[in-house]
Amino acid sequence: MTLLIREAEVNSILTFSMAYSSMREAFELLDKKIAVNSKRIRTSVSGSTLTYQSGGFKDF
């Protein structure tokens, strides 16, 4: 199932502080080799572009 979340919806539930903390933790986990990150993928067709990137970490 695909879930489309628009920017306004993200802004209504995610604060800058929450995003900063999450990104800091993610980079710390990457540095410790506990997390993985893939390259960004862009797919374009008929004037629309889908951009996505995935990653994950070991459950503690």
PyMOL Python script that loads the backbone (N, CA, C, O; Angstrom):
from pymol import cmd

cmd.read_pdbstr("""\
ATOM      1  N   MET A   1       0.845  -1.182   0.000  1.00  0.00           N
ATOM      2  CA  MET A   1       0.000   0.000   0.000  1.00  0.00           C
ATOM      3  C   MET A   1       0.885   1.238   0.000  1.00  0.00           C
ATOM      4  O   MET A   1       1.858   1.310   0.751  1.00  0.00           O
ATOM      5  N   THR A   2       0.558   2.187  -0.820  1.00  0.00           N
ATOM      6  CA  THR A   2       1.303   3.436  -0.910  1.00  0.00           C
ATOM      7  C   THR A   2       0.614   4.501  -0.079  1.00  0.00           C
ATOM      8  O   THR A   2      -0.609   4.633  -0.109  1.00  0.00           O
ATOM      9  N   LEU A   3       1.397   5.250   0.654  1.00  0.00           N
ATOM     10  CA  LEU A   3       0.874   6.352   1.460  1.00  0.00           C
ATOM     11  C   LEU A   3       1.533   7.634   0.974  1.00  0.00           C
ATOM     12  O   LEU A   3       2.751   7.784   1.067  1.00  0.00           O
ATOM     13  N   LEU A   4       0.743   8.543   0.465  1.00  0.00           N
ATOM     14  CA  LEU A   4       1.251   9.829   0.002  1.00  0.00           C
ATOM     15  C   LEU A   4       1.099  10.847   1.130  1.00  0.00           C
ATOM     16  O   LEU A   4      -0.012  11.121   1.584  1.00  0.00           O
ATOM     17  N   ILE A   5       2.218  11.401   1.575  1.00  0.00           N
ATOM     18  CA  ILE A   5       2.202  12.408   2.634  1.00  0.00           C
ATOM     19  C   ILE A   5       2.714  13.709   2.037  1.00  0.00           C
ATOM     20  O   ILE A   5       3.844  13.786   1.555  1.00  0.00           O
ATOM     21  N   ARG A   6       1.892  14.698   2.074  1.00  0.00           N
ATOM     22  CA  ARG A   6       2.262  16.002   1.511  1.00  0.00           C
ATOM     23  C   ARG A   6       3.055  16.818   2.524  1.00  0.00           C
ATOM     24  O   ARG A   6       3.001  16.570   3.729  1.00  0.00           O
ATOM     25  N   GLU A   7       3.784  17.787   2.013  1.00  0.00           N
ATOM     26  CA  GLU A   7       4.665  18.600   2.851  1.00  0.00           C
ATOM     27  C   GLU A   7       3.926  19.253   4.013  1.00  0.00           C
ATOM     28  O   GLU A   7       4.449  19.289   5.127  1.00  0.00           O
ATOM     29  N   ALA A   8       2.735  19.766   3.781  1.00  0.00           N
ATOM     30  CA  ALA A   8       1.962  20.407   4.849  1.00  0.00           C
ATOM     31  C   ALA A   8       1.645  19.433   5.975  1.00  0.00           C
ATOM     32  O   ALA A   8       1.651  19.807   7.148  1.00  0.00           O
ATOM     33  N   GLU A   9       1.365  18.175   5.612  1.00  0.00           N
ATOM     34  CA  GLU A   9       1.080  17.165   6.626  1.00  0.00           C
ATOM     35  C   GLU A   9       2.329  16.849   7.452  1.00  0.00           C
ATOM     36  O   GLU A   9       2.252  16.699   8.672  1.00  0.00           O
ATOM     37  N   VAL A  10       3.459  16.752   6.792  1.00  0.00           N
ATOM     38  CA  VAL A  10       4.715  16.515   7.508  1.00  0.00           C
ATOM     39  C   VAL A  10       4.993  17.674   8.464  1.00  0.00           C
ATOM     40  O   VAL A  10       5.350  17.458   9.622  1.00  0.00           O
ATOM     41  N   ASN A  11       4.830  18.887   7.981  1.00  0.00           N
ATOM     42  CA  ASN A  11       5.091  20.069   8.818  1.00  0.00           C
ATOM     43  C   ASN A  11       4.172  20.144  10.030  1.00  0.00           C
ATOM     44  O   ASN A  11       4.535  20.732  11.049  1.00  0.00           O
ATOM     45  N   SER A  12       2.988  19.556   9.928  1.00  0.00           N
ATOM     46  CA  SER A  12       2.044  19.625  11.048  1.00  0.00           C
ATOM     47  C   SER A  12       2.371  18.626  12.158  1.00  0.00           C
ATOM     48  O   SER A  12       1.904  18.789  13.285  1.00  0.00           O
ATOM     49  N   ILE A  13       3.170  17.589  11.857  1.00  0.00           N
ATOM     50  CA  ILE A  13       3.479  16.592  12.889  1.00  0.00           C
ATOM     51  C   ILE A  13       4.963  16.459  13.220  1.00  0.00           C
ATOM     52  O   ILE A  13       5.302  15.864  14.243  1.00  0.00           O
ATOM     53  N   LEU A  14       5.857  16.990  12.391  1.00  0.00           N
ATOM     54  CA  LEU A  14       7.289  16.845  12.601  1.00  0.00           C
ATOM     55  C   LEU A  14       7.922  18.208  12.818  1.00  0.00           C
ATOM     56  O   LEU A  14       7.853  19.075  11.947  1.00  0.00           O
ATOM     57  N   THR A  15       8.540  18.401  13.978  1.00  0.00           N
ATOM     58  CA  THR A  15       9.204  19.667  14.255  1.00  0.00           C
ATOM     59  C   THR A  15      10.659  19.597  13.795  1.00  0.00           C
ATOM     60  O   THR A  15      11.192  18.513  13.559  1.00  0.00           O
ATOM     61  N   PHE A  16      11.284  20.742  13.672  1.00  0.00           N
ATOM     62  CA  PHE A  16      12.697  20.791  13.309  1.00  0.00           C
ATOM     63  C   PHE A  16      13.529  20.054  14.343  1.00  0.00           C
ATOM     64  O   PHE A  16      14.448  19.315  13.990  1.00  0.00           O
ATOM     65  N   SER A  17      13.215  20.247  15.615  1.00  0.00           N
ATOM     66  CA  SER A  17      13.952  19.590  16.695  1.00  0.00           C
ATOM     67  C   SER A  17      13.868  18.068  16.575  1.00  0.00           C
ATOM     68  O   SER A  17      14.870  17.380  16.769  1.00  0.00           O
ATOM     69  N   MET A  18      12.692  17.538  16.260  1.00  0.00           N
ATOM     70  CA  MET A  18      12.522  16.093  16.092  1.00  0.00           C
ATOM     71  C   MET A  18      13.348  15.587  14.904  1.00  0.00           C
ATOM     72  O   MET A  18      14.014  14.556  14.995  1.00  0.00           O
ATOM     73  N   ALA A  19      13.296  16.314  13.806  1.00  0.00           N
ATOM     74  CA  ALA A  19      14.039  15.913  12.611  1.00  0.00           C
ATOM     75  C   ALA A  19      15.541  15.958  12.866  1.00  0.00           C
ATOM     76  O   ALA A  19      16.269  15.053  12.459  1.00  0.00           O
ATOM     77  N   TYR A  20      16.003  17.005  13.536  1.00  0.00           N
ATOM     78  CA  TYR A  20      17.437  17.148  13.837  1.00  0.00           C
ATOM     79  C   TYR A  20      17.907  15.998  14.716  1.00  0.00           C
ATOM     80  O   TYR A  20      18.945  15.395  14.443  1.00  0.00           O
ATOM     81  N   SER A  21      17.161  15.689  15.760  1.00  0.00           N
ATOM     82  CA  SER A  21      17.535  14.599  16.670  1.00  0.00           C
ATOM     83  C   SER A  21      17.593  13.259  15.936  1.00  0.00           C
ATOM     84  O   SER A  21      18.512  12.466  16.140  1.00  0.00           O
ATOM     85  N   SER A  22      16.612  13.022  15.090  1.00  0.00           N
ATOM     86  CA  SER A  22      16.572  11.766  14.336  1.00  0.00           C
ATOM     87  C   SER A  22      17.748  11.651  13.373  1.00  0.00           C
ATOM     88  O   SER A  22      18.367  10.591  13.269  1.00  0.00           O
ATOM     89  N   MET A  23      18.054  12.730  12.674  1.00  0.00           N
ATOM     90  CA  MET A  23      19.178  12.705  11.735  1.00  0.00           C
ATOM     91  C   MET A  23      20.505  12.533  12.465  1.00  0.00           C
ATOM     92  O   MET A  23      21.378  11.797  12.004  1.00  0.00           O
ATOM     93  N   ARG A  24      20.658  13.207  13.596  1.00  0.00           N
ATOM     94  CA  ARG A  24      21.892  13.070  14.376  1.00  0.00           C
ATOM     95  C   ARG A  24      22.077  11.618  14.828  1.00  0.00           C
ATOM     96  O   ARG A  24      23.171  11.062  14.727  1.00  0.00           O
ATOM     97  N   GLU A  25      21.006  11.020  15.321  1.00  0.00           N
ATOM     98  CA  GLU A  25      21.074   9.627  15.759  1.00  0.00           C
ATOM     99  C   GLU A  25      21.397   8.700  14.586  1.00  0.00           C
ATOM    100  O   GLU A  25      22.203   7.780  14.724  1.00  0.00           O
ATOM    101  N   ALA A  26      20.776   8.940  13.442  1.00  0.00           N
ATOM    102  CA  ALA A  26      21.022   8.113  12.263  1.00  0.00           C
ATOM    103  C   ALA A  26      22.480   8.178  11.834  1.00  0.00           C
ATOM    104  O   ALA A  26      23.074   7.146  11.523  1.00  0.00           O
ATOM    105  N   PHE A  27      23.068   9.371  11.810  1.00  0.00           N
ATOM    106  CA  PHE A  27      24.470   9.493  11.420  1.00  0.00           C
ATOM    107  C   PHE A  27      25.403   8.859  12.442  1.00  0.00           C
ATOM    108  O   PHE A  27      26.442   8.309  12.076  1.00  0.00           O
ATOM    109  N   GLU A  28      25.042   8.931  13.726  1.00  0.00           N
ATOM    110  CA  GLU A  28      25.839   8.261  14.756  1.00  0.00           C
ATOM    111  C   GLU A  28      25.798   6.748  14.562  1.00  0.00           C
ATOM    112  O   GLU A  28      26.823   6.079  14.698  1.00  0.00           O
ATOM    113  N   LEU A  29      24.615   6.197  14.245  1.00  0.00           N
ATOM    114  CA  LEU A  29      24.494   4.762  13.997  1.00  0.00           C
ATOM    115  C   LEU A  29      25.256   4.349  12.741  1.00  0.00           C
ATOM    116  O   LEU A  29      25.875   3.286  12.712  1.00  0.00           O
ATOM    117  N   LEU A  30      25.214   5.188  11.702  1.00  0.00           N
ATOM    118  CA  LEU A  30      25.993   4.905  10.495  1.00  0.00           C
ATOM    119  C   LEU A  30      27.481   4.859  10.821  1.00  0.00           C
ATOM    120  O   LEU A  30      28.195   3.978  10.343  1.00  0.00           O
ATOM    121  N   ASP A  31      27.946   5.793  11.626  1.00  0.00           N
ATOM    122  CA  ASP A  31      29.355   5.857  12.000  1.00  0.00           C
ATOM    123  C   ASP A  31      29.781   4.611  12.776  1.00  0.00           C
ATOM    124  O   ASP A  31      30.915   4.151  12.645  1.00  0.00           O
ATOM    125  N   LYS A  32      28.875   4.071  13.579  1.00  0.00           N
ATOM    126  CA  LYS A  32      29.163   2.872  14.375  1.00  0.00           C
ATOM    127  C   LYS A  32      28.939   1.583  13.588  1.00  0.00           C
ATOM    128  O   LYS A  32      29.085   0.487  14.128  1.00  0.00           O
ATOM    129  N   LYS A  33      28.581   1.719  12.306  1.00  0.00           N
ATOM    130  CA  LYS A  33      28.313   0.582  11.419  1.00  0.00           C
ATOM    131  C   LYS A  33      27.133  -0.267  11.894  1.00  0.00           C
ATOM    132  O   LYS A  33      27.094  -1.474  11.656  1.00  0.00           O
ATOM    133  N   ILE A  34      26.172   0.372  12.568  1.00  0.00           N
ATOM    134  CA  ILE A  34      24.973  -0.318  13.028  1.00  0.00           C
ATOM    135  C   ILE A  34      23.810  -0.039  12.067  1.00  0.00           C
ATOM    136  O   ILE A  34      22.782  -0.714  12.124  1.00  0.00           O
ATOM    137  N   ALA A  35      23.971   0.935  11.202  1.00  0.00           N
ATOM    138  CA  ALA A  35      22.917   1.326  10.266  1.00  0.00           C
ATOM    139  C   ALA A  35      23.453   1.272   8.835  1.00  0.00           C
ATOM    140  O   ALA A  35      24.662   1.275   8.608  1.00  0.00           O
ATOM    141  N   VAL A  36      22.533   1.223   7.884  1.00  0.00           N
ATOM    142  CA  VAL A  36      22.885   1.252   6.466  1.00  0.00           C
ATOM    143  C   VAL A  36      22.055   2.328   5.771  1.00  0.00           C
ATOM    144  O   VAL A  36      20.985   2.711   6.243  1.00  0.00           O
ATOM    145  N   ASN A  37      22.562   2.795   4.668  1.00  0.00           N
ATOM    146  CA  ASN A  37      21.902   3.847   3.914  1.00  0.00           C
ATOM    147  C   ASN A  37      22.131   3.573   2.428  1.00  0.00           C
ATOM    148  O   ASN A  37      23.241   3.215   2.033  1.00  0.00           O
ATOM    149  N   SER A  38      21.107   3.734   1.607  1.00  0.00           N
ATOM    150  CA  SER A  38      21.256   3.513   0.168  1.00  0.00           C
ATOM    151  C   SER A  38      21.399   4.842  -0.563  1.00  0.00           C
ATOM    152  O   SER A  38      21.139   5.911  -0.010  1.00  0.00           O
ATOM    153  N   LYS A  39      21.815   4.746  -1.810  1.00  0.00           N
ATOM    154  CA  LYS A  39      21.886   5.941  -2.634  1.00  0.00           C
ATOM    155  C   LYS A  39      20.485   6.419  -2.964  1.00  0.00           C
ATOM    156  O   LYS A  39      19.550   5.619  -3.008  1.00  0.00           O
ATOM    157  N   ARG A  40      20.331   7.707  -3.194  1.00  0.00           N
ATOM    158  CA  ARG A  40      19.044   8.277  -3.599  1.00  0.00           C
ATOM    159  C   ARG A  40      18.735   7.829  -5.027  1.00  0.00           C
ATOM    160  O   ARG A  40      19.608   7.829  -5.895  1.00  0.00           O
ATOM    161  N   ILE A  41      17.501   7.456  -5.249  1.00  0.00           N
ATOM    162  CA  ILE A  41      17.045   6.992  -6.559  1.00  0.00           C
ATOM    163  C   ILE A  41      16.009   7.978  -7.091  1.00  0.00           C
ATOM    164  O   ILE A  41      15.090   8.369  -6.371  1.00  0.00           O
ATOM    165  N   ARG A  42      16.159   8.377  -8.353  1.00  0.00           N
ATOM    166  CA  ARG A  42      15.181   9.251  -9.001  1.00  0.00           C
ATOM    167  C   ARG A  42      14.648   8.554 -10.244  1.00  0.00           C
ATOM    168  O   ARG A  42      15.417   8.060 -11.069  1.00  0.00           O
ATOM    169  N   THR A  43      13.343   8.519 -10.368  1.00  0.00           N
ATOM    170  CA  THR A  43      12.683   7.925 -11.525  1.00  0.00           C
ATOM    171  C   THR A  43      11.762   8.976 -12.120  1.00  0.00           C
ATOM    172  O   THR A  43      10.905   9.517 -11.421  1.00  0.00           O
ATOM    173  N   SER A  44      11.930   9.272 -13.411  1.00  0.00           N
ATOM    174  CA  SER A  44      11.107  10.288 -14.071  1.00  0.00           C
ATOM    175  C   SER A  44      10.324   9.683 -15.219  1.00  0.00           C
ATOM    176  O   SER A  44      10.838   8.866 -15.983  1.00  0.00           O
ATOM    177  N   VAL A  45       9.062  10.101 -15.326  1.00  0.00           N
ATOM    178  CA  VAL A  45       8.228   9.685 -16.445  1.00  0.00           C
ATOM    179  C   VAL A  45       7.128  10.728 -16.639  1.00  0.00           C
ATOM    180  O   VAL A  45       6.521  11.182 -15.668  1.00  0.00           O
ATOM    181  N   SER A  46       6.880  11.096 -17.855  1.00  0.00           N
ATOM    182  CA  SER A  46       5.805  12.034 -18.217  1.00  0.00           C
ATOM    183  C   SER A  46       5.827  13.320 -17.399  1.00  0.00           C
ATOM    184  O   SER A  46       4.771  13.827 -17.021  1.00  0.00           O
ATOM    185  N   GLY A  47       6.998  13.847 -17.126  1.00  0.00           N
ATOM    186  CA  GLY A  47       7.107  15.119 -16.415  1.00  0.00           C
ATOM    187  C   GLY A  47       7.021  15.027 -14.903  1.00  0.00           C
ATOM    188  O   GLY A  47       7.108  16.051 -14.224  1.00  0.00           O
ATOM    189  N   SER A  48       6.853  13.831 -14.354  1.00  0.00           N
ATOM    190  CA  SER A  48       6.807  13.645 -12.898  1.00  0.00           C
ATOM    191  C   SER A  48       8.061  12.907 -12.455  1.00  0.00           C
ATOM    192  O   SER A  48       8.580  12.058 -13.180  1.00  0.00           O
ATOM    193  N   THR A  49       8.543  13.232 -11.273  1.00  0.00           N
ATOM    194  CA  THR A  49       9.737  12.581 -10.745  1.00  0.00           C
ATOM    195  C   THR A  49       9.456  12.029  -9.363  1.00  0.00           C
ATOM    196  O   THR A  49       8.929  12.728  -8.498  1.00  0.00           O
ATOM    197  N   LEU A  50       9.809  10.774  -9.164  1.00  0.00           N
ATOM    198  CA  LEU A  50       9.716  10.131  -7.863  1.00  0.00           C
ATOM    199  C   LEU A  50      11.140   9.994  -7.327  1.00  0.00           C
ATOM    200  O   LEU A  50      12.008   9.436  -7.998  1.00  0.00           O
ATOM    201  N   THR A  51      11.374  10.500  -6.129  1.00  0.00           N
ATOM    202  CA  THR A  51      12.676  10.389  -5.495  1.00  0.00           C
ATOM    203  C   THR A  51      12.509   9.609  -4.205  1.00  0.00           C
ATOM    204  O   THR A  51      11.620   9.898  -3.404  1.00  0.00           O
ATOM    205  N   TYR A  52      13.368   8.619  -4.007  1.00  0.00           N
ATOM    206  CA  TYR A  52      13.288   7.878  -2.752  1.00  0.00           C
ATOM    207  C   TYR A  52      14.668   7.400  -2.326  1.00  0.00           C
ATOM    208  O   TYR A  52      15.594   7.300  -3.130  1.00  0.00           O
ATOM    209  N   GLN A  53      14.773   7.111  -1.048  1.00  0.00           N
ATOM    210  CA  GLN A  53      16.017   6.627  -0.476  1.00  0.00           C
ATOM    211  C   GLN A  53      15.641   5.779   0.735  1.00  0.00           C
ATOM    212  O   GLN A  53      14.729   6.129   1.484  1.00  0.00           O
ATOM    213  N   SER A  54      16.328   4.690   0.922  1.00  0.00           N
ATOM    214  CA  SER A  54      16.000   3.822   2.036  1.00  0.00           C
ATOM    215  C   SER A  54      17.197   3.638   2.957  1.00  0.00           C
ATOM    216  O   SER A  54      18.339   3.915   2.590  1.00  0.00           O
ATOM    217  N   GLY A  55      16.913   3.175   4.129  1.00  0.00           N
ATOM    218  CA  GLY A  55      17.958   2.879   5.095  1.00  0.00           C
ATOM    219  C   GLY A  55      17.364   2.056   6.225  1.00  0.00           C
ATOM    220  O   GLY A  55      16.154   1.832   6.269  1.00  0.00           O
ATOM    221  N   GLY A  56      18.195   1.619   7.117  1.00  0.00           N
ATOM    222  CA  GLY A  56      17.713   0.846   8.236  1.00  0.00           C
ATOM    223  C   GLY A  56      18.784   0.719   9.310  1.00  0.00           C
ATOM    224  O   GLY A  56      19.938   1.095   9.104  1.00  0.00           O
ATOM    225  N   PHE A  57      18.383   0.185  10.457  1.00  0.00           N
ATOM    226  CA  PHE A  57      19.327  -0.018  11.539  1.00  0.00           C
ATOM    227  C   PHE A  57      18.961  -1.260  12.323  1.00  0.00           C
ATOM    228  O   PHE A  57      17.823  -1.727  12.285  1.00  0.00           O
ATOM    229  N   LYS A  58      19.933  -1.781  13.027  1.00  0.00           N
ATOM    230  CA  LYS A  58      19.696  -2.961  13.860  1.00  0.00           C
ATOM    231  C   LYS A  58      18.821  -2.580  15.045  1.00  0.00           C
ATOM    232  O   LYS A  58      18.988  -1.514  15.638  1.00  0.00           O
ATOM    233  N   ASP A  59      17.901  -3.449  15.379  1.00  0.00           N
ATOM    234  CA  ASP A  59      17.031  -3.233  16.529  1.00  0.00           C
ATOM    235  C   ASP A  59      17.846  -3.464  17.796  1.00  0.00           C
ATOM    236  O   ASP A  59      18.600  -4.433  17.887  1.00  0.00           O
ATOM    237  N   PHE A  60      17.698  -2.590  18.753  1.00  0.00           N
ATOM    238  CA  PHE A  60      18.501  -2.687  19.981  1.00  0.00           C
ATOM    239  C   PHE A  60      17.741  -3.420  21.032  1.00  0.00           C
ATOM    240  O   PHE A  60      18.243  -3.607  22.140  1.00  0.00           O
TER     241      PHE A  60
END
""", "prot")
cmd.dss("prot")
cmd.show_as("cartoon", "prot")
cmd.util.cbc("prot")
cmd.orient("prot")
